[in-house]
Structures are given as C-alpha cells and as structure tokens.
C-alpha cells in the first residue's frame, strides 16, 4: 500500500465526507497517526439518517403495491383488536389512574374506554394496552412488534389534526418500514445484549410516521430521527411484568415527542443513527446499514408482518401448536400424560424459562405453562394466560411434566415434541413453522375471529362489526380518527 502523509489524507477524507461518502469519525480513525499510513480501508458508511429521512419524506401512498397496502390493513385490524382487548387489564387502568392528574386537554381516545387524554398520554396508554396480552403483530426477523409504537402514535395524532385514511395508511407503512429496517441492522446482537427491540427500534417508527403526517421537511425529519435515537427504551429484564408493555407505549409517545420538537426546529446531529458515537454503534456490535438503506421503496419489511394466534412470547408458538395438534388428534386427557419432552431453540429457555409462574403475565414467558395449558384447554388465547390459568391445579401439575431441552440445531420456528403416556404410548409431533408464521399465516377470517373474541366483553356485537369494517375500509375514510372514536363503548 502506498504511503500517504496525514495532511494529504485528511484533505482527501474531508472531501469525501463533504461528498457524503464517509463520516468524519470513520475517516480520521483510518489513519495510523505515528506512521502516516492508512492502515485500514476507509469504510464508506452511507449517511443512513439522511437517506432514511429522504425516503420517509418522499414516500407516497400511490407507490404502495396492493400487497403492501393489504398487509397494512391487516396490521391495523389486528392492532385495534388487541388494543381494545387489553383496555380493561389492570395494567392499563393503573396507567390511566396514575397519569390522569397530569394529562393535558382531552384530545384523544383511550381505545375500549371512555376516558380521553392528551395526545402524548393517549399514545402511551394505547401502546401499553396493545401489548399487555403479548398478542400483537410480530416481525419475525427481529421479533419487533411493529404496530404498537407506530399506530398508537399516529392514531392519537389523527384525533388532534385531521388525517385521511390514505395518508394514515401510508404513514403506518413508512413507520413500520423504518423501525424494522433499523432493527434488521442491529439484530440479533442488540437483542442479545438485553435490549427490548420493540421499544428501542419502535421509537424510530413512531417518529417517522408522526413526522410524515406532520409534513416535516427532510432536515426536520433528520432531526426527528436523531431525537428518536436519543430515547431508546426497554430491557428484556422487564418481560413477564407490566413494564414490558410500558416499552412500546413509551416508544409511541417518545416518537411523537421527537416529531413535535423537530417540527419547531429543535435540532439534532444529522448522523445520529450511524455516527461513531451514535445509536447503532453505541447499542450494538453489529451494524449492517444496507439493511436500512437498500431497496427503500421497493423492498418492504412491512409486507412480512405476522399475527399471533397465541397470546404469549412468539418463541413458544411452535410448542403450543404441537401440543394442541396432539391433543386434538388423540383426544388427550392431561391426567394420562407421563411426560412431555421438547427439543427447542436456545431462545426458548432464555426468554420463556419461568418454571413456576404465579401471574398471567409471567405465564406468557413460561414454556412449561404454555404447553400445559394448551393440552388442558386446547387453546392459548388471553384467557389461557390469566392469573386463573396459571394457578389452576391441573395445569400446575402438568407443567411439572414438561421437559424442554436446548438444541442449537433447532431453529426458533421449530420444535420436536415427544409425549409419553401412562399407558406406554409415545406420541410425537414436529413443527417446522407454527400457525401464524409467514409459511402458515393467519387468514383475514382468523384475524377477525381473534378481534371478536378479544372485544366481545367490551363492545356490543354491532359495534365490533362496524369497527372491523372501518379498519378494512381505512383507505376510503376522509378522517382516520373515526376508527379511534368507534372503539369507545357506547
């Protein structure tokens, strides 16, 4: 490699930075200060924050394919269902009671309830409500729950300023695209370190979607993304407690906060995602910026969204699917089961290894409870992850028979189940892709049935049907806030 003196290199590097090829930090760090030699190649890190902001600002509803638009509607419908369904949970009531004395004007609805809060607090509470059952959508590549931060933010915003359905759907897609692409860039290292990626990446989705609807310029959108980067929220330690649902709720309100500040010229660094001391380099050892910038506007992560048939951590779904299939096939009686052996991916015990859950929220992160309740009750909806279910004596006994074994060759989408019965029979079931995955997706009818089951104790049947129809017909609505208002019990 030819030598180059430091002054000449810095002049070249400065030119490259000005042209947008590399960041200043990366350019200077490529020089050996003692020898005056370039010891490592200059890394042409793209100006990710700027490129992403440009996409967000320019993205148009008219450019969305029918497939992407349809998945956006499915995302909305599923999210409204789980938010209404979760609205009466103790967690949501506590949040509403705690924040009511400090709420501003009654600007936005709390889905499934009669209270109204200011936009910021409504976004937070609705984000909490939508995640408390752990029944919301999942981007399987990153385990991000995309809709919570995004829809909670922009639905509250839609009640503050008029937004038509097409613009609302476009903002929803843009927000999901933003958070999932950013998540792709740092997953799995970021997640393995203990961050709750729905909160840490979700704040970008909320800021992008809200900023889109506020009409931010490219520069203001850059600042909004920068302010979002400064507000990562959520650790995996919170799983099994109310705190887990706090994370997408806070991501929603933090994203709004960032967009509102940026709209008034509250500045940030122009490189907050990719800079040496920015978001990605600070919270992860993996930074694949191509995941963020490549194929913007042509490759859609939002088209890969999935919807849960079971109200618990996604890594348990293959085991639940296997348990229910064996139960139905052999008409199993829990008292006749000797043991249930599972070969599972390491994430299963890492995330859901609680052997003796005492609350419904803890049960959502117990592979032992999930398998036991699926066999006893033949389902794994929110009622199967209630305090009642985790304390049921039959279920408590059966979960002691569940024996999961980690196998690194088993993918997160897979499980191998072997059930030994007291009469000597051995039953086996292998799952490659559980119900609800991209390979075995929830149908529109499945999502509607899930919605109805979640909402039936909160809203009357005619109101539920009207609300479902509003979601499917979002693109025709002159005012998207009609959906939020239609969730309020009459």
C-alpha positions in Angstrom: 0.0 0.0 0.0 1.4 3.4 -1.0 2.1 5.8 1.9 0.2 9.0 2.3 1.1 11.9 4.6 -1.5 12.7 7.3 -2.2 16.2 5.9 -3.0 14.9 2.4 -5.1 12.1 3.8 -7.2 14.5 5.9 -7.7 16.7 2.9 -8.9 13.7 0.9 -11.1 12.4 3.8 -12.6 15.9 4.3 -13.6 16.0 0.7 -15.1 12.5 0.9 -17.1 13.5 4.0 -18.4 16.6 2.3 -19.5 14.5 -0.6 -21.4 12.2 1.7 -19.3 9.1 1.2 -18.0 8.6 4.8 -18.5 10.1 8.2 -15.7 12.2 9.8 -15.1 9.7 12.6 -14.6 6.8 10.2 -12.3 8.8 8.0 -9.9 10.0 10.8 -9.8 6.6 12.5 -8.5 5.1 9.3 -5.1 6.8 9.8 -2.1 5.5 11.7 -1.0 8.7 13.4 2.6 7.5 14.0 3.5 6.2 10.6 1.3 8.5 8.4 -0.1 5.4 6.7 -3.7 4.4 6.0 -3.7 1.0 7.9 -7.3 0.0 7.1 -9.5 0.8 4.2 -11.8 3.8 4.5 -15.3 2.4 5.3 -17.8 4.2 3.1 -20.6 4.2 5.6 -23.6 5.7 3.9 -25.3 8.7 5.5 -28.0 6.5 6.8 -30.0 9.1 8.8 -30.2 11.4 5.8 -31.0 8.7 3.3 -33.8 7.3 5.5 -35.2 10.7 6.1 -35.3 11.4 2.4 -37.3 8.2 1.8 -39.7 9.0 4.6 -40.5 12.5 3.4 -40.9 11.4 -0.3 -42.8 8.1 0.3 -46.3 8.2 -1.4 -49.4 6.2 -0.9 -49.7 5.8 -4.7 -46.4 4.0 -4.8 -47.5 1.2 -2.4 -48.4 -2.1 -4.0 -51.7 -3.7 -3.4 -49.9 -6.4 -1.3 -48.3 -3.8 0.9 -51.5 -1.9 1.4 -53.4 -5.0 2.3 -50.8 -6.0 4.9 -51.0 -2.6 6.3 -54.8 -3.0 6.8 -54.2 -6.4 8.4 -51.7 -4.8 10.7 -54.2 -2.1 11.7 -57.1 -4.5 12.2 -55.0 -6.9 14.4 -53.6 -3.9 16.5 -57.0 -2.4 17.1 -58.3 -5.7 18.3 -55.5 -6.3 20.8 -55.6 -2.7 22.0 -59.4 -2.9 22.7 -59.0 -6.3 24.2 -56.3 -5.2 26.6 -58.0 -2.0 27.6 -59.6 -3.4 30.8 -56.4 -5.0 32.0 -55.2 -3.9 35.4 -52.0 -2.5 33.8 -54.0 -0.1 31.6 -56.2 1.0 34.5 -53.2 1.7 36.7 -51.6 3.8 33.9 -54.8 5.8 33.3 -55.2 6.5 37.0 -51.6 7.5 37.5 -51.5 9.8 34.6 -55.0 11.4 34.7 -54.0 14.2 37.2 -51.2 15.3 34.8 -52.9 14.9 31.5 -53.5 17.9 29.3 -56.6 18.6 27.2 -58.8 15.6 26.4 -57.6 15.3 22.8 -57.6 11.6 22.1 -59.4 8.4 22.9 -58.2 5.5 25.0 -59.3 2.5 23.0 -62.0 0.5 24.6 -62.5 3.0 27.4 -64.4 6.3 27.9 -61.5 8.4 29.2 -59.8 10.9 26.9 -56.3 12.1 27.4 -53.9 14.5 25.7 -52.2 13.1 22.6 -49.0 12.2 24.2 -50.5 10.3 27.1 -53.1 8.7 24.9 -50.4 7.3 22.7 -48.6 5.9 25.7 -51.6 4.2 27.2 -52.9 2.8 23.9 -49.4 1.4 23.2 -49.4 -0.3 26.6 -52.9 -1.7 26.1 -52.0 -3.2 22.7 -49.0 -5.1 24.1 -50.2 -6.2 27.5 -51.6 -9.5 26.2 -48.4 -10.1 24.1 -50.9 -10.9 21.3 -49.8 -8.2 18.9 -48.1 -8.4 15.5 -44.5 -9.7 15.1 -41.8 -9.0 12.5 -40.2 -12.4 12.8 -36.8 -11.4 11.5 -36.2 -9.1 14.5 -39.0 -10.1 17.0 -40.2 -6.4 16.8 -43.9 -5.8 17.5 -44.2 -3.1 14.8 -47.7 -1.7 15.2 -47.6 -0.8 18.9 -45.3 2.2 18.7 -46.5 3.3 15.2 -50.3 3.1 15.3 -50.5 4.2 19.0 -48.7 7.4 17.9 -50.5 8.2 14.7 -54.0 7.3 15.8 -53.7 9.7 18.7 -52.3 12.3 16.3 -55.2 11.7 13.9 -57.6 12.9 16.7 -55.6 16.1 17.1 -55.4 17.1 13.4 -57.5 15.7 10.5 -55.8 12.9 8.6 -57.4 11.0 5.8 -57.3 7.2 5.5 -54.8 7.0 2.6 -52.3 9.3 4.3 -52.8 7.4 7.6 -52.1 4.0 5.9 -49.0 5.4 4.1 -47.6 6.7 7.4 -48.3 3.4 9.0 -46.3 1.6 6.3 -43.5 4.1 6.5 -43.3 3.8 10.3 -43.2 0.0 10.2 -40.6 0.1 7.4 -38.4 2.5 9.4 -38.4 0.6 12.7 -38.0 -2.9 11.1 -35.1 -1.9 8.8 -33.3 -0.2 11.7 -34.0 -3.4 13.8 -32.6 -5.6 11.0 -29.3 -3.5 11.1 -28.5 -4.4 14.7 -30.3 -7.7 15.3 -29.5 -10.1 16.9 -26.6 -8.6 18.8 -28.7 -5.7 20.1 -31.4 -8.0 21.3 -28.9 -10.5 22.8 -27.4 -7.7 24.9 -30.8 -7.4 26.7 -32.5 -4.5 24.8 -36.2 -4.8 24.1 -36.0 -4.1 20.4 -39.7 -3.1 20.1 -39.0 -0.1 22.3 -35.5 0.8 21.0 -36.3 0.5 17.3 -40.0 1.3 17.7 -39.4 4.9 18.7 -37.9 5.5 15.2 -41.1 4.1 13.6 -43.3 6.4 15.7 -41.2 9.4 14.9 -41.1 8.6 11.2 -44.9 8.0 10.9 -45.8 11.0 13.0 -43.3 13.2 11.3 -44.7 12.1 7.9 -48.2 13.2 9.0 -46.9 16.5 10.3 -45.3 17.2 6.9 -41.7 17.5 8.1 -39.1 18.7 5.7 -36.1 16.4 5.1 -34.0 18.3 7.5 -36.6 18.3 10.2 -37.1 14.6 9.6 -33.4 14.0 10.1 -33.7 15.8 13.5 -36.8 13.8 14.4 -34.9 10.6 13.8 -32.0 12.0 15.8 -34.2 12.9 18.7 -35.8 9.4 18.5 -32.3 7.9 18.6 -31.7 9.7 21.9 -34.7 7.9 23.5 -34.1 4.1 23.4 -36.4 2.4 25.9 -36.8 -1.1 27.2 -34.9 -4.1 28.5 -35.7 -7.8 28.3 -35.4 -8.0 32.1 -38.9 -6.5 32.1 -40.5 -9.5 30.4 -43.2 -11.1 32.5 -44.2 -7.8 34.2 -46.2 -4.7 33.4 -43.0 -3.0 32.4 -42.8 -5.0 29.2 -45.9 -3.2 27.8 -44.5 0.1 29.0 -41.8 -0.1 26.4 -43.9 0.1 23.1 -46.2 2.6 24.9 -43.2 4.8 25.7 -41.7 4.3 22.2 -45.0 5.7 20.8 -45.0 8.8 23.0 -41.3 9.4 22.6 -41.6 9.2 18.8 -44.4 11.8 18.9 -42.2 13.9 21.2 -39.4 13.8 18.8 -41.6 14.7 15.8 -43.3 17.6 17.5 -39.9 19.1 18.7 -38.4 18.7 15.2 -41.4 20.4 13.6 -40.4 23.5 15.5 -36.7 23.3 14.5 -35.4 21.5 17.6 -32.1 20.3 16.2 -30.1 17.1 16.4 -27.0 15.6 14.8 -27.5 14.7 11.1 -25.9 11.3 11.7 -27.5 10.0 14.9 -28.1 6.5 13.6 -24.7 5.8 12.0 -22.1 8.1 13.7 -19.3 6.5 15.7 -20.9 7.6 18.9 -24.5 7.4 17.6 -27.3 4.9 18.1 -26.2 1.8 16.2 -22.6 1.9 17.3 -23.4 2.6 20.9 -26.0 -0.2 21.5 -24.8 -2.9 19.2 -21.6 -4.5 17.9 -23.4 -5.3 14.6 -24.2 -2.5 12.2 -25.5 -3.6 8.8 -26.5 -0.3 7.3 -27.5 -2.0 4.0 -30.5 -3.4 5.8 -31.7 0.2 6.4 -30.9 1.8 3.0 -31.1 -0.9 0.3 -34.3 -1.2 -1.6 -36.1 1.6 0.1 -39.5 2.0 -1.6 -39.2 -1.4 -3.4 -38.5 -4.0 -0.7 -41.0 -3.8 2.1 -40.4 -5.3 5.6 -43.9 -4.3 6.4 -45.1 -6.9 4.0 -43.5 -9.5 6.2 -45.6 -8.8 9.3 -47.3 -11.7 11.1 -50.1 -12.0 13.6 -50.3 -14.2 16.7 -52.8 -17.0 17.2 -51.4 -17.4 20.7 -51.2 -14.7 23.4 -47.6 -15.2 24.5 -44.0 -15.0 23.6 -43.5 -15.9 19.9 -40.7 -18.5 20.6 -43.3 -20.7 22.4 -45.7 -20.9 19.4 -44.2 -24.0 17.8 -44.6 -25.9 21.1 -48.1 -24.7 21.6 -49.1 -25.6 18.0 -47.6 -29.1 18.5 -49.4 -29.6 21.9 -52.8 -28.5 20.5 -52.4 -30.8 17.4 -51.6 -33.8 19.6 -54.4 -33.1 22.0 -56.9 -32.9 19.1 -55.6 -35.9 17.2 -55.5 -38.2 20.2 -58.2 -36.6 22.4 -55.7 -36.4 25.2 -56.6 -36.4 28.9 -54.0 -34.4 30.9 -54.2 -37.0 33.8 -52.9 -39.7 31.5 -49.7 -38.0 30.5 -46.4 -39.1 32.0 -44.1 -36.6 30.5 -43.7 -34.1 27.6 -40.2 -33.8 26.1 -39.3 -30.9 23.9 -36.2 -30.1 21.8 -36.2 -26.3 21.4 -34.1 -23.5 20.2 -31.9 -21.8 22.9 -34.1 -18.7 22.8 -37.0 -20.7 24.3 -35.4 -21.2 27.7 -33.6 -17.9 27.6 -36.9 -16.0 27.1 -39.5 -18.3 28.5 -37.8 -20.4 31.1 -40.1 -19.5 34.1 -40.9 -22.8 35.7 -43.4 -21.6 38.3 -45.3 -18.5 37.1 -47.7 -17.0 39.6 -49.3 -14.4 37.4 -50.8 -14.4 33.9 -48.1 -12.0 32.7 -45.4 -14.4 34.0 -47.2 -17.3 32.3 -46.7 -15.6 28.9 -43.0 -16.3 29.4 -43.2 -19.9 30.7 -42.8 -22.7 28.2 -43.9 -25.0 31.0 -47.2 -23.2 31.4 -47.8 -22.7 27.7 -47.5 -26.4 26.8 -49.6 -27.5 29.8 -52.4 -25.0 29.3 -52.5 -25.8 25.6 -53.0 -29.5 26.4 -55.6 -28.9 29.2 -57.7 -26.3 27.5 -56.9 -26.7 23.8 -56.2 -23.1 23.3 -53.6 -20.4 24.1 -55.6 -17.1 24.0 -55.5 -14.4 26.6 -57.8 -16.4 28.9 -55.1 -19.2 29.0 -52.6 -16.6 30.2 -54.6 -15.2 33.1 -54.0 -15.4 36.8 -56.7 -18.0 36.9 -55.0 -20.3 34.4 -51.5 -20.2 35.9 -53.0 -21.2 39.3 -55.2 -24.0 38.0 -54.1 -27.2 39.9 -54.4 -29.4 36.8 -52.2 -27.1 34.7 -49.8 -26.6 37.6 -49.3 -30.3 37.9 -48.9 -30.9 34.1 -46.3 -28.2 33.7 -44.1 -30.2 36.0 -44.2 -32.9 33.4 -42.8 -30.6 30.7 -39.1 -31.2 30.0 -37.5 -28.8 27.4 -34.0 -29.5 26.2 -32.0 -26.9 24.3 -30.7 -28.0 20.9 -28.7 -25.5 18.8 -29.7 -27.2 15.6 -33.4 -26.4 16.2 -34.4 -23.2 14.6 -36.6 -20.6 16.5 -39.5 -21.6 14.2 -39.2 -25.3 15.1 -39.9 -27.8 17.9 -39.7 -31.5 18.3 -42.2 -32.8 20.9 -42.3 -36.3 22.3 -45.2 -37.1 24.7 -45.1 -40.3 26.9 -48.5 -41.5 28.2 -49.0 -43.6 31.3 -50.3 -46.5 29.1 -46.9 -46.7 27.4 -47.7 -45.0 24.2 -45.3 -42.5 22.7 -46.7 -39.6 20.6 -44.5 -37.4 18.5 -45.1 -34.1 16.7 -42.6 -32.0 14.7 -43.4 -28.4 13.8 -41.3 -26.5 11.2 -43.5 -23.4 11.1 -46.2 -22.7 13.6 -49.6 -21.3 12.8 -49.3 -17.5 12.4 -45.9 -17.6 10.7 -45.3 -16.4 7.2 -45.4 -20.0 6.0 -48.7 -20.7 7.8 -50.3 -17.3 8.1 -53.4 -16.1 9.9 -56.1 -15.5 7.3 -58.3 -12.4 7.3 -61.1 -14.5 8.8 -58.7 -15.7 11.6 -57.8 -12.1 12.4 -61.4 -11.1 12.5 -62.3 -14.0 14.8 -59.4 -13.1 17.1 -60.7 -9.4 17.1 -64.2 -10.5 18.0 -63.0 -12.8 20.8 -60.9 -10.0 22.3 -63.6 -7.3 22.0 -66.8 -9.2 22.8 -66.7 -8.4 26.6 -66.0 -4.7 25.9 -68.1 -3.7 22.9 -71.5 -5.0 21.6 -71.5 -7.2 18.5 -72.9 -4.5 16.1 -70.2 -2.0 17.3 -67.5 -4.7 16.8 -68.6 -5.4 13.3 -68.7 -1.7 12.4 -65.2 -1.2 13.8 -63.8 -4.1 11.8 -65.4 -2.7 8.7 -63.9 0.7 9.4 -60.4 -0.9 9.6 -60.8 -2.8 6.3 -62.1 0.4 4.6 -59.4 2.8 6.0 -58.4 4.0 2.6 -61.9 5.4 1.9 -62.1 7.3 5.2 -62.0 11.1 5.0 -60.9 11.1 8.7 -59.0 8.2 10.1 -59.9 9.3 13.7 -63.3 7.7 13.1 -61.6 4.4 14.0 -60.4 5.6 17.4 -63.8 7.1 18.2 -65.5 3.8 17.1 -63.7 1.9 19.8 -65.3 3.9 22.7 -68.0 1.9 24.4 -71.5 3.4 23.8 
